[in-house]
């Protein structure tokens, strides 16, 4: 999934993140790697404001395993590709029952024509926002 812009000023994408409901009583977020500040902020915002716990026992651990950003030159433009790998582990109170879900998320965008460095930065931010939005929308159906 991706987007392409050819002319005009690039606007920042609005965040339309859906809540994720987990049948646990505790949630935890671990970063196994370093991510750019904007991505770190987006993930933390998603986790703190949109991951809801509504169970009686158990714990959900979300681990950010890897993050890769590739900014490449294309004909008359730039392309950003972002790959994020994460795991979600759901455990019951006694830790005797455990489910682990693995996710690899890919998102890309391109910009062509006349553009500024600020517009490239906005394209990267929009791609990061799209990645988190799409993941949150699809997560409820997977867990």
C-alpha positions as CSV (number, residue, x, y, z in Angstrom):
1,X,0.0,0.0,0.0
2,X,1.3,3.5,-0.7
3,X,0.6,6.9,-2.0
4,X,2.0,9.1,-4.8
5,X,2.2,12.9,-5.0
6,X,3.2,14.7,-8.2
7,X,2.3,18.4,-7.7
8,X,1.3,20.8,-5.0
9,X,2.1,21.2,-1.3
10,X,1.9,17.9,0.7
11,X,-0.4,18.0,3.7
12,X,0.2,15.9,6.8
13,X,-2.2,12.9,6.9
14,X,-4.8,13.0,9.6
15,X,-4.5,10.3,12.2
16,X,-7.6,8.1,12.1
17,X,-6.4,5.4,14.4
18,X,-8.9,2.8,15.5
19,X,-8.9,1.5,19.1
20,X,-7.6,-2.1,19.6
21,X,-9.3,-4.0,22.4
22,X,-7.3,-6.8,24.1
23,X,-8.7,-9.3,26.5
24,X,-6.0,-8.8,29.2
25,X,-5.6,-6.6,32.3
26,X,-2.0,-5.4,31.6
27,X,-0.2,-4.1,28.6
28,X,3.5,-3.5,27.9
29,X,5.4,-2.0,25.0
30,X,9.1,-2.9,24.3
31,X,11.3,-1.5,21.7
32,X,14.0,-4.0,20.8
33,X,15.6,-1.5,18.4
34,X,15.9,2.2,18.0
35,X,13.3,4.0,15.7
36,X,13.3,7.6,14.5
37,X,11.8,10.0,17.0
38,X,8.6,10.6,14.9
39,X,7.9,6.8,14.5
40,X,8.7,6.3,18.2
41,X,6.2,9.0,19.1
42,X,3.5,7.6,16.7
43,X,3.9,4.1,18.2
44,X,3.8,5.3,21.8
45,X,0.8,7.5,21.1
46,X,-1.0,4.5,19.5
47,X,-0.1,2.2,22.4
48,X,-1.0,4.7,25.1
49,X,-4.2,6.1,23.6
50,X,-5.6,3.3,21.3
51,X,-4.6,0.0,22.8
52,X,-7.3,-0.8,25.4
53,X,-7.3,-3.6,28.0
54,X,-10.7,-5.0,28.9
55,X,-10.0,-8.4,30.5
56,X,-9.8,-9.9,34.0
57,X,-6.3,-11.4,33.8
58,X,-3.3,-11.7,31.6
59,X,-0.8,-9.5,29.9
60,X,-0.2,-8.3,26.4
61,X,3.4,-7.5,25.4
62,X,4.0,-5.7,22.1
63,X,7.6,-5.7,20.9
64,X,8.9,-3.6,18.1
65,X,11.5,-6.0,16.6
66,X,12.9,-4.2,13.6
67,X,12.4,-1.0,11.7
68,X,13.8,-0.1,8.3
69,X,13.4,3.1,6.3
70,X,14.7,3.2,2.7
71,X,14.7,6.6,0.9
72,X,15.7,6.0,-2.7
73,X,16.0,8.2,-5.8
74,X,13.6,7.4,-8.6
75,X,13.2,9.0,-11.9
76,X,12.5,12.7,-11.2
77,X,11.7,12.0,-7.5
78,X,12.1,10.1,-4.3
79,X,10.6,7.0,-2.8
80,X,10.3,6.0,0.8
81,X,9.7,2.4,1.9
82,X,9.2,1.6,5.6
83,X,9.2,-1.9,7.0
84,X,8.2,-2.6,10.6
85,X,8.3,-6.0,12.3
86,X,6.6,-6.5,15.6
87,X,5.2,-9.3,17.8
88,X,2.3,-9.3,20.1
89,X,2.3,-11.9,22.9
90,X,-0.8,-12.6,24.9
91,X,-0.4,-14.5,28.2
92,X,-2.8,-15.6,30.9
93,X,-2.3,-14.7,34.6
94,X,-0.3,-17.9,35.3
95,X,1.7,-17.5,32.1
96,X,0.6,-21.1,31.3
97,X,-1.1,-20.2,28.1
98,X,0.6,-18.0,25.5
99,X,-0.3,-16.8,22.0
100,X,2.2,-15.0,19.9
101,X,1.4,-13.0,16.7
102,X,4.0,-11.8,14.2
103,X,3.5,-8.9,12.0
104,X,5.5,-7.5,9.1
105,X,4.2,-4.2,7.9
106,X,5.2,-2.4,4.7
107,X,4.3,1.0,3.5
108,X,5.7,3.2,0.7
109,X,5.2,6.6,-0.9
110,X,6.7,8.5,-3.8
111,X,7.0,12.1,-4.7
112,X,8.0,13.3,-8.2
113,X,8.4,16.7,-9.9
114,X,9.5,19.8,-8.1
115,X,9.5,19.4,-4.4
116,X,11.4,20.7,-1.3
117,X,13.2,18.8,1.4
118,X,10.3,19.8,3.7
119,X,7.9,18.0,1.4
120,X,10.1,14.9,1.5
121,X,10.0,15.0,5.3
122,X,6.2,15.3,5.2
123,X,6.0,12.4,2.8
124,X,8.1,10.3,5.3
125,X,5.9,11.4,8.2
126,X,2.7,10.6,6.2
127,X,4.0,7.1,5.3
128,X,4.7,6.5,9.0
129,X,1.2,7.7,10.0
130,X,-0.3,5.5,7.3
131,X,1.6,2.5,8.6
132,X,0.3,2.9,12.1
133,X,-3.3,3.7,10.9
134,X,-3.4,0.6,8.7
135,X,-2.0,-1.7,11.3
136,X,-4.4,-0.5,14.0
137,X,-7.4,-1.0,11.6
138,X,-6.4,-4.6,10.8
139,X,-5.2,-5.7,14.2
140,X,-8.6,-6.3,15.8
141,X,-9.5,-8.8,13.1
142,X,-6.2,-10.7,13.6
143,X,-6.3,-11.1,17.4
